[in-house]
Each structure stands twice: as structure tokens, then as C-alpha cells.
């Protein structure tokens, strides 16, 4: 259970971390083998699109 406690501590830290260039982690859900991270809404598309798009500059 130490591993789970460590992960919860990391996620709690990320929920409190704020930076204008990072997507904000709003919350999380952990139950058995189910894990869900809730991030803020991106107005110009998904995080995946921003990270993996081709042919354009940031």
C-alpha cells in the first residue's frame, strides 16, 4: 500500500501546482484498479492534438 499512498501524494501535489504553461489537474478518482485524472478544459482542442500535431509550430 505504500506505492498507492506515494501516488496519492504525487497527485495531491499536482492538483495544487499552478503554471500558465501546464494543463491544470483538477482532481482524481482512485478505486480498485480504476484510475481517473480530471484535467481542465482546453479551448483549442485536446492535449493529444497539441502534443502530436504535425506541420505546425507552437
Secondary structure, 3 states (H helix, E strand, C coil): CHHHHHHHHHHHHHHHCCCCCCCCEEEEEEECCEEEEEECCCCCCCHHHHHHCCCCCC
